[in-house]
C-alpha cells in the first residue's frame, strides 16, 4: 500500500501520559503517541470519541 509506513517505535512515557486520563483506550493512546512523534502523520478513525480525545491533547484526527 503506497504511503503506508510501519512504525516499530513507541514512546511509552507519552502513552502513559495520555492513558487513561485523556485517552481512555490503551490502543488509542498508543496510536496517538505515534502520531505525536511523527509530525507529518495523519490519524484516521471512524471513532468520534477518539477524535474528541485527540483534540484534548492537541492532535487532530481525520474522520473516515
PyMOL commands that set and color helices and strands:
alter all, ss='L'
color gray80, all
select helices_A, chain A and resi 12-18+26-37+48-56
alter helices_A, ss='H'
color red, helices_A
select strands_A, chain A and resi 43-45+61-63
alter strands_A, ss='S'
color yellow, strands_A
deselect
rebuild
show_as cartoon
